[in-house]
Amino acid sequence: MCTKSEEGNELFADAPFPVILYNDSLKAAVGKNSVMIEDEETANTASWYVNGSFLSAWSLKVDAEDLVEDAAAFVEMTQN
């Protein structure tokens, strides 16, 4: 797993997988997918690059006031 910050990595101390910090070498390895990792607009909490596949864990903050409108937009998007 790749993290974008050294903060909070202690949560993965006993993880059965390696935890590395996102750096220039990893950026080169993921190529064009680096845009997904570096996007400041999207809260990407962790990223994996496994056998040519790019996998991510995303975090989303839900605003109760906008939830109805967001849900309607999602339904509309899935119908297109």
N, C-alpha and C positions, 0 to 999 in steps of 0.2 A: 504494500500500500504506500502511496505517496501522499505526504502532507505538505501544505503550503506554508506552514508555520511550525516553529518548534514548541509553541505553547500547546498544552493539552496532550502531548504525545505520551505522557506517562499513563494515559488511559489504555494504551496498547502494549504496556510492558510485558504482559503474558500472552500476547497474540501469537497464534501459530503461523505467522507469516512475517516477512521482513517489513519494516517501516522505514521509509527513506524520505528525506526532505527534497522537495521539488527544486531542481537546480538547472543550470545551463545544459548539462549533459543529458538530463532526462528530457528537457525541452526539445533538444535535437532528436532524441529517440522517438518521441511521440509525434514529431513533425507537425502537420497541419492541425492535429487535434489539440495542440498547445493552446489554441484560441479558447477552447472549452474550459481549460484549466485556469487560464489567466483572466477570464471575463470578470470584471469587477461588479457587474450588474447582477450576476448570478451567484448565489451562495453555494459554492462547491466545497464540500467539507473534506472529500478525499477522492483520489483518482487511482485507478489501476491500469496498467498496460500489460496484458497477458497474451502471449502468442499472437501478436498482431491485432488484438482486439482492445479497444479502449472502453473501460468501464468506470463509472463514477457513482459517488454517493452525493446526493444533493440535499440541501436544507432549504426549507421554505417557511417564511413567516406568514401566517394567515391573519388578515385584518378583518375582524368581525363585521365592521361597517361595509366593507367591500365584498363580502363573501357571496351575497346573492347575485350581484352583478358579475363577479368572476365566474360563478357557477354557470350562469346563463351564457356567458361568452364561451366557456368550455364546451357546453352542449352544442352551441352553434358551430364551433370549430370542428367538432367530431362528426357533424352531419355533412360537412363539405367534403 
